[in-house]
Amino acid sequence: MKRAAHFFLAGLLLTVALSAVSADCAGVGDIVFERKVKGSDEISPSIFQHWVHRVLYKCTACHNPKVGFKLKAGETPITMDAIQEGKYCGECHKGKPAFAVGFETCDRCHRS
């Protein structure tokens, strides 16, 4: 019985998640931000899980003039300096509402 309940709950959550994603960005999955700095081979590219954010927020939460994300992947010049200044990802990733960006959280975005 427990197993059936887990499958039911997982299916329900998946249904809610998929229904929250609008048709215009339903096909957007992970976005890989390749590093463009020379000598940065030892740090993995940043992988942004678009669908996770899209389940929780509307498109305009990030794609607006204040936060600054452009709609096409790769058009926004994101740097760690900008994030540390509270721009782009740093708008939310400053400890609240989302985890803070720092050396102890590098692997949350920079995964191999």
C-alpha positions in Angstrom: 0.0 0.0 0.0 2.8 2.4 0.8 4.4 1.9 -2.6 1.1 2.6 -4.4 0.7 5.8 -2.3 4.2 6.9 -3.3 3.4 6.4 -7.0 0.2 8.2 -6.7 1.8 11.2 -5.0 4.6 11.2 -7.6 2.1 11.2 -10.4 0.1 13.9 -8.8 3.2 16.1 -8.3 4.3 15.6 -11.9 0.8 16.5 -13.2 0.8 19.7 -11.1 4.3 20.6 -12.2 3.6 20.0 -15.9 0.3 21.9 -15.8 2.2 24.9 -14.3 4.5 25.1 -17.3 3.0 27.3 -20.0 3.0 26.1 -23.6 5.5 28.8 -24.7 8.3 27.4 -22.6 7.3 23.8 -22.0 10.2 22.6 -24.1 12.9 24.5 -22.2 14.9 22.1 -20.0 18.4 22.6 -18.6 20.3 25.6 -19.9 24.1 25.2 -19.9 26.2 28.3 -19.5 29.6 27.6 -20.9 32.5 29.5 -19.2 34.2 32.0 -21.5 37.1 32.9 -19.2 40.5 31.6 -20.3 42.0 29.1 -17.9 38.6 28.2 -16.5 38.6 24.6 -17.5 38.8 23.3 -13.9 35.3 24.8 -13.2 32.4 23.1 -14.8 29.8 25.1 -16.7 26.8 26.3 -14.9 23.7 24.3 -15.5 20.4 26.2 -14.9 17.4 23.9 -14.3 14.8 26.1 -16.1 11.9 23.7 -15.5 12.4 23.7 -11.7 12.2 27.5 -11.6 9.3 27.5 -14.1 7.3 25.2 -11.9 7.7 27.7 -9.0 7.5 31.0 -10.7 6.0 32.7 -13.7 8.2 33.7 -16.7 8.1 37.4 -15.7 9.8 36.7 -12.3 13.1 36.5 -14.1 12.3 37.9 -17.6 11.7 41.5 -16.7 13.7 44.7 -16.8 14.7 44.6 -13.1 16.2 41.1 -13.1 17.3 41.4 -16.7 17.2 37.9 -18.2 16.5 38.0 -22.0 14.2 35.4 -23.4 16.7 33.7 -25.6 19.3 31.5 -23.9 22.8 32.9 -24.2 21.8 36.5 -24.7 22.3 37.6 -21.1 25.9 38.3 -20.1 25.9 36.6 -16.7 29.1 36.7 -14.7 29.9 35.7 -11.1 30.7 39.4 -10.4 27.2 40.4 -11.5 25.6 37.7 -9.5 27.5 38.8 -6.4 26.3 42.3 -7.0 22.7 41.0 -6.8 22.1 41.0 -10.5 20.5 38.2 -12.6 20.6 35.0 -10.5 21.8 37.1 -7.5 18.4 38.8 -7.4 17.1 35.7 -5.5 20.2 33.8 -4.7 21.4 35.9 -1.8 20.3 33.5 1.0 16.6 34.4 0.8 14.5 33.4 -1.0 17.0 31.0 -2.5 20.4 29.6 -1.4 23.2 32.1 -1.3 26.0 32.0 -3.9 29.4 31.3 -2.5 32.3 28.8 -2.4 30.3 26.4 -0.3 27.5 26.3 -2.9 29.5 26.2 -6.1 28.4 22.7 -7.0 24.7 23.6 -6.8 25.1 25.3 -10.3 28.5 24.2 -11.5 28.0 20.4 -11.8 30.0 18.0 -13.9 
